[in-house]
Amino acid sequence: TYTIDKDSSPYFYGYDFVEESDLGLKIGGSQYLDQMVETIGTSTVKWDTLRLMGFINRNDVTAGDVSVHNALEYIPYDTYKSHSDWFYREGNFLVGYTVNQLCYTAHGDDNEYAALVAEVASVLKAELVTNPTKNYVIFSQMDQNVWCDCSACTAMYNTYGANAAVVVQFTNDVAAKIDEWMASAEGSEYARDYRIAY
């Protein structure tokens, strides 16, 4: 055990440091980890160490055409704009609207919420079918500093104290649909342990 004085610059020669996070699995941002192990030249050793820390390689992951912040890639506004409750729109009718995020509660409309869950589950099932050797699917909020502020999303925030609560609840409902599919005759061929990262 080390106690580090924040005003000093400690050096620990000959020690390996392993991060212990409360997150079971994580992926390095901006492909940094993948580039690191590729350029160091001892990829096998480095990935063994990184896996001990809970990191997964991008080759283990399916995430559409981008790696993270991809919800609107899977559910693009132009394709689904008839389901306006699925989206958080900033602006007004004078200046126009910008769609920056999904509304993960479908503005509190139960029917629209069920339809959004079903559609995202369908899209992610297609990813799992197309990529049968990958066990991680990334479906995450857009990289925008905005969240839907409809009454349903606000209620979730007030209950749990974090905007991420709507994404966690939504993703759990999507996972339940995928589990149901994997237990069926249609999906049993693709049944496996998988994780949805959000």
Salt bridges, closest charged atoms under 4 A:
ASP34 OD2 - ARG58 NE 3.61
ASP60 OD2 - ARG51 NH2 2.81
GLU112 OE1 - HIS83 ND1 2.86
